[in-house]
Amino acid sequence: MYQGFKYYLGWYRDFIVDSWNDMGPSEYGMLLLGIGVFGWLLMKNTGRR
């Protein structure tokens, strides 16, 4: 079971690294925009005192 988990973890790591290395300017911009919107939503939904 551990070997299977290790295999899938390695596969996802390789997939993310390959995706990051092949990212163009538009994909990078969309990633930054998505992170910005996600952060804005997190800050907007915080409780007020």
C-alpha positions as a printed NumPy array, in Angstrom:
array([[  0.   ,   0.   ,   0.   ],
       [  2.857,   2.374,   0.817],
       [  4.475,   1.729,  -2.573],
       [  1.23 ,   2.588,  -4.355],
       [  0.867,   5.821,  -2.399],
       [  4.493,   6.695,  -3.124],
       [  3.974,   5.986,  -6.846],
       [  0.896,   8.234,  -7.11 ],
       [  2.526,  10.978,  -5.081],
       [  5.496,  10.915,  -7.461],
       [  3.202,  10.935, -10.494],
       [  1.326,  14.022,  -9.255],
       [  4.596,  15.758,  -8.374],
       [  5.957,  15.112, -11.881],
       [  2.682,  16.277, -13.448],
       [  2.737,  19.555, -11.503],
       [  6.418,  20.19 , -12.256],
       [  5.913,  19.503, -15.978],
       [  2.844,  21.751, -16.055],
       [  4.757,  24.525, -14.309],
       [  7.713,  24.259, -16.709],
       [  5.456,  24.306, -19.801],
       [  3.371,  27.265, -18.601],
       [  3.053,  30.171, -20.995],
       [  2.335,  33.809, -20.191],
       [ -1.448,  33.464, -20.433],
       [ -1.546,  30.408, -18.141],
       [  0.693,  32.19 , -15.638],
       [ -1.569,  35.241, -15.721],
       [ -4.654,  33.097, -15.135],
       [ -2.918,  31.397, -12.213],
       [ -2.074,  34.755, -10.619],
       [ -5.597,  36.031, -11.244],
       [ -7.088,  32.893,  -9.676],
       [ -4.861,  33.216,  -6.608],
       [ -5.821,  36.884,  -6.289],
       [ -9.561,  36.162,  -6.5  ],
       [ -9.239,  33.288,  -4.019],
       [ -7.363,  35.515,  -1.563],
       [ -9.891,  38.307,  -1.991],
       [-12.749,  35.902,  -1.263],
       [-10.985,  34.615,   1.841],
       [-10.447,  38.141,   3.142],
       [-14.023,  39.187,   2.274],
       [-15.567,  36.273,   4.195],
       [-13.662,  36.799,   7.434],
       [-15.719,  37.605,  10.521],
       [-15.908,  41.195,  11.62 ],
       [-15.558,  42.242,  15.229]])
